[in-house]
Amino acid sequence: MNGRAPSAGGGFRGLRARIPRVAAALRSLGRRLARVLLVLFLLQLAAVVLYRFVDPPLTPLMLWRLVQGHGLDHRPVALDNVPVHVRAALIASEDSRFCTHYGFDWVELRQQLVRLFHGEPARGASTLTMQTARNILLWPGRDPLRKLLEAFVALELELLWPKRRIFEVHLSVAEYGPGVYGIEAGARRWFGRPVSRLSHREAALLVSVLPAPLTRRPDRPDRALVRRARVVEARARALPAELLACVLDQSSSTTRSAASRPR
């Protein structure tokens, strides 16, 4: 029997010999991960470019709700088929500075930080651009990774899409109830008429469900929803022209100006 114990020097030499192999394996893993991330980036960029011209047929949220058993009623709508007062209601409800920011409403964000500092409940600070970004490409949830990706995609949308297109896609894919996607589908589901025939009150009620579309019903509003809709309707009627300019064409601008004159 050999009683010699392994020398410390031999063990150290063995460890040194393994280090290059481990380093090489890590470099190989890093290269593979980089390639995967590059492919994912290119795929989402291709989707962003495609959806600039083509309405998204499905979104991750739609697929997730289907798995949950909510069904699918998705009705894309052209912006020109949405009345001006409905456009104004959505902006007044969700993002009053949509036409003047570049994806992030820093004024609203500062206000939310002040509210948090004073111990007051904060409201959501997501812009319409950020909502569109998560609606078309990202999974439901509030985890930090999704919020980071949401901000990144929002920047892409602001760079690659005109404001009218961002607004139009939001109108076509936002969730307005269990399995109900797009403001056209919402109008037909809850009021039995197309979005082109919604009254000011109905438009305000419909967009007011957006923070919680699975639990609020615009056709049977509770007191809180009624109060919110009244505020939204008043804000929409008083919205300055410059805060609507990016979602209007010349004819609709003239129509709004005529409708807003005192009688």
C-alpha positions as CSV (number, residue, x, y, z in Angstrom):
1,M,0.0,0.0,0.0
2,N,1.3,3.4,-1.0
3,G,1.2,5.7,2.1
4,R,2.1,8.8,0.2
5,A,-0.5,11.6,0.5
6,P,-1.3,13.7,-2.6
7,S,0.9,16.8,-2.5
8,A,-0.7,20.3,-2.2
9,G,1.3,21.4,-5.2
10,G,-0.3,18.7,-7.4
11,G,-3.8,19.8,-6.4
12,F,-3.0,23.4,-7.1
13,R,-1.6,22.5,-10.5
14,G,-4.8,20.6,-11.3
15,L,-6.9,23.6,-10.3
16,R,-4.8,25.9,-12.5
17,A,-5.3,23.5,-15.4
18,R,-9.1,23.6,-15.0
19,I,-9.3,27.4,-14.9
20,P,-8.7,27.9,-18.7
21,R,-11.4,25.2,-19.5
22,V,-13.9,26.9,-17.2
23,A,-13.1,30.3,-18.6
24,A,-13.5,29.0,-22.2
25,A,-16.9,27.4,-21.3
26,L,-18.0,30.7,-19.8
27,R,-16.9,32.6,-22.9
28,S,-18.8,30.1,-25.1
29,L,-21.9,30.5,-22.9
30,G,-21.6,34.3,-23.1
31,R,-21.4,34.2,-26.9
32,R,-24.5,31.9,-27.1
33,L,-26.4,34.2,-24.7
34,A,-25.4,37.2,-26.8
35,R,-26.6,35.6,-30.0
36,V,-29.9,34.7,-28.3
37,L,-30.4,38.2,-27.1
38,L,-29.5,39.6,-30.6
39,V,-32.1,37.3,-32.2
40,L,-34.8,38.4,-29.7
41,F,-33.9,42.0,-30.3
42,L,-34.1,41.7,-34.0
43,L,-37.4,39.8,-33.8
44,Q,-39.1,42.4,-31.6
45,L,-37.6,45.2,-33.8
46,A,-39.1,43.4,-36.9
47,A,-42.5,43.3,-35.1
48,V,-42.3,47.0,-34.3
49,V,-41.5,47.8,-37.9
50,L,-44.3,45.5,-39.2
51,Y,-46.9,46.8,-36.9
52,R,-46.2,50.3,-38.1
53,F,-48.1,49.3,-41.2
54,V,-50.1,46.2,-40.2
55,D,-52.5,45.9,-37.2
56,P,-51.3,43.2,-34.7
57,P,-53.5,40.1,-35.2
58,L,-52.9,38.9,-31.7
59,T,-51.0,40.1,-28.6
60,P,-49.4,38.2,-25.7
61,L,-52.2,39.5,-23.4
62,M,-54.9,38.1,-25.8
63,L,-53.2,34.7,-25.8
64,W,-52.9,34.7,-22.0
65,R,-56.6,35.6,-21.5
66,L,-57.5,32.8,-23.9
67,V,-55.6,30.4,-21.7
68,Q,-57.6,31.8,-18.8
69,G,-60.9,31.1,-20.7
70,H,-61.9,34.7,-21.4
71,G,-62.5,34.2,-25.2
72,L,-61.5,36.7,-27.9
73,D,-63.4,39.6,-29.4
74,H,-60.8,41.7,-31.2
75,R,-61.9,44.5,-33.5
76,P,-59.2,46.8,-34.9
77,V,-60.4,50.2,-35.9
78,A,-59.0,52.9,-38.2
79,L,-58.4,56.2,-36.4
80,D,-60.5,58.1,-39.0
81,N,-63.5,56.0,-37.9
82,V,-63.2,57.1,-34.2
83,P,-65.0,60.4,-33.4
84,V,-63.0,63.3,-32.1
85,H,-64.8,63.3,-28.7
86,V,-63.8,59.7,-28.2
87,R,-60.2,60.5,-29.0
88,A,-60.3,63.4,-26.6
89,A,-61.8,61.2,-23.9
90,L,-59.0,58.6,-24.2
91,I,-56.3,61.3,-24.0
92,A,-58.1,63.1,-21.1
93,S,-58.4,59.8,-19.2
94,E,-55.0,58.2,-19.8
95,D,-52.4,60.6,-21.0
96,S,-53.2,64.3,-21.3
97,R,-49.7,65.2,-22.5
98,F,-49.5,62.4,-25.2
99,C,-49.0,64.9,-28.0
100,T,-46.2,66.7,-26.3
101,H,-44.0,64.0,-24.8
102,Y,-41.7,61.5,-26.3
103,G,-43.0,58.3,-24.6
104,F,-42.4,59.4,-21.0
105,D,-44.5,62.0,-19.1
106,W,-41.8,63.4,-16.8
107,V,-44.3,65.9,-15.3
108,E,-46.7,63.1,-14.3
109,L,-43.8,61.0,-13.0
110,R,-42.6,63.9,-10.7
111,Q,-46.1,64.3,-9.4
112,Q,-46.3,60.7,-8.5
113,L,-43.0,60.8,-6.7
114,V,-44.2,63.8,-4.7
115,R,-47.4,61.9,-3.8
116,L,-45.4,58.9,-2.7
117,F,-43.1,61.1,-0.6
118,H,-46.1,62.5,1.2
119,G,-47.5,59.1,1.8
120,E,-50.4,59.5,-0.7
121,P,-51.4,56.6,-3.0
122,A,-49.8,57.0,-6.4
123,R,-51.6,56.6,-9.7
124,G,-50.2,54.9,-12.7
125,A,-47.8,57.0,-14.7
126,S,-47.8,54.9,-17.9
127,T,-48.3,56.9,-21.1
128,L,-50.3,55.8,-24.0
129,T,-47.0,54.9,-25.8
130,M,-45.9,52.7,-22.9
131,Q,-49.4,51.0,-22.7
132,T,-49.2,50.3,-26.5
133,A,-45.7,48.9,-26.1
134,R,-46.7,46.4,-23.5
135,N,-50.0,45.6,-25.2
136,I,-48.4,44.6,-28.5
137,L,-45.2,42.8,-27.4
138,L,-45.0,42.1,-23.7
139,W,-46.5,39.7,-21.1
140,P,-49.0,40.8,-18.4
141,G,-47.5,41.6,-15.0
142,R,-45.6,44.3,-13.1
143,D,-42.2,42.8,-12.7
144,P,-39.1,45.1,-13.1
145,L,-37.9,43.3,-16.3
146,R,-41.2,43.9,-18.1
147,K,-41.2,47.6,-17.0
148,L,-37.7,48.0,-18.4
149,L,-38.6,46.4,-21.7
150,E,-41.8,48.4,-21.8
151,A,-39.7,51.6,-21.6
152,F,-37.3,50.4,-24.3
153,V,-40.1,49.4,-26.7
154,A,-41.8,52.8,-26.0
155,L,-38.7,54.6,-27.2
156,E,-38.7,52.5,-30.3
157,L,-42.4,53.3,-31.0
158,E,-41.7,57.0,-30.6
159,L,-38.8,56.8,-33.0
160,L,-40.3,54.6,-35.6
161,W,-44.1,55.4,-35.5
162,P,-46.0,58.7,-35.9
163,K,-48.1,59.6,-32.9
164,R,-51.3,58.9,-34.9
165,R,-50.2,55.3,-35.4
166,I,-49.4,54.8,-31.7
167,F,-52.8,56.1,-30.8
168,E,-54.6,54.1,-33.5
169,V,-52.9,50.8,-32.4
170,H,-53.8,51.6,-28.8
171,L,-57.4,52.0,-29.8
172,S,-57.3,48.7,-31.6
173,V,-55.6,46.4,-28.9
174,A,-56.4,47.9,-25.5
175,E,-58.4,45.6,-23.2
176,Y,-62.0,46.8,-22.5
177,G,-63.3,43.8,-20.7
178,P,-62.8,40.1,-20.3
179,G,-61.8,38.9,-23.8
180,V,-62.7,42.3,-25.3
181,Y,-59.9,44.1,-27.3
182,G,-60.1,47.5,-29.0
183,I,-62.5,50.4,-28.4
184,E,-64.7,49.2,-31.3
185,A,-65.2,45.8,-29.6
186,G,-65.8,47.6,-26.3
187,A,-68.4,49.9,-27.7
188,R,-70.3,47.0,-29.3
189,R,-70.0,44.8,-26.2
190,W,-71.1,47.3,-23.6
191,F,-73.3,49.7,-25.5
192,G,-74.5,47.7,-28.5
193,R,-73.3,50.2,-31.1
194,P,-70.1,51.0,-33.0
195,V,-67.6,53.5,-31.6
196,S,-68.7,56.0,-34.2
197,R,-72.1,56.3,-32.5
198,L,-71.0,56.7,-28.9
199,S,-72.1,59.7,-27.0
200,H,-69.8,61.8,-24.9
201,R,-70.9,60.2,-21.7
202,E,-70.6,56.7,-23.1
203,A,-67.1,57.4,-24.5
204,A,-66.0,58.7,-21.0
205,L,-67.5,55.6,-19.3
206,L,-65.8,53.3,-21.7
207,V,-62.3,54.7,-21.5
208,S,-62.7,55.0,-17.7
209,V,-62.6,51.2,-17.3
210,L,-59.0,51.0,-18.6
211,P,-57.2,50.8,-15.3
212,A,-59.3,47.7,-14.4
213,P,-61.1,46.4,-17.4
214,L,-61.7,42.9,-15.9
215,T,-63.7,44.3,-12.9
216,R,-65.4,47.4,-14.2
217,R,-68.5,47.5,-16.5
218,P,-69.3,50.8,-18.3
219,D,-72.9,49.6,-19.0
220,R,-73.4,49.1,-15.2
221,P,-71.1,51.6,-13.6
222,D,-70.7,51.9,-9.9
223,R,-70.5,55.2,-8.2
224,A,-66.7,55.4,-8.5
225,L,-66.8,54.8,-12.2
226,V,-69.5,57.3,-12.7
227,R,-67.5,60.0,-10.8
228,R,-64.4,59.2,-12.8
229,A,-66.3,59.3,-16.1
230,R,-67.8,62.7,-15.2
231,V,-64.3,64.1,-14.6
232,V,-63.0,62.5,-17.9
233,E,-65.9,64.0,-19.9
234,A,-65.3,67.4,-18.5
235,R,-61.6,67.2,-19.1
236,A,-62.1,66.0,-22.7
237,R,-64.5,68.9,-23.5
238,A,-61.9,71.4,-22.1
239,L,-58.8,69.8,-23.7
240,P,-56.8,72.5,-25.5
241,A,-56.3,72.0,-29.2
242,E,-52.6,71.5,-28.9
243,L,-53.0,68.5,-26.7
244,L,-55.1,66.8,-29.4
245,A,-53.3,68.0,-32.5
246,C,-51.3,64.9,-33.0
247,V,-54.3,62.6,-33.3
248,L,-56.4,65.0,-35.5
249,D,-56.4,65.6,-39.2
250,Q,-57.5,68.9,-40.8
251,S,-61.1,68.0,-41.2
252,S,-61.5,66.7,-37.6
253,S,-59.7,69.7,-36.3
254,T,-62.3,71.9,-38.0
255,T,-65.1,69.8,-36.7
256,R,-63.8,70.0,-33.1
257,S,-63.4,73.8,-33.3
258,A,-66.9,74.2,-34.5
259,A,-68.3,71.8,-31.9
260,S,-66.4,73.6,-29.1
261,R,-67.7,77.1,-29.9
262,P,-70.2,78.3,-27.3
263,R,-73.8,78.2,-28.5
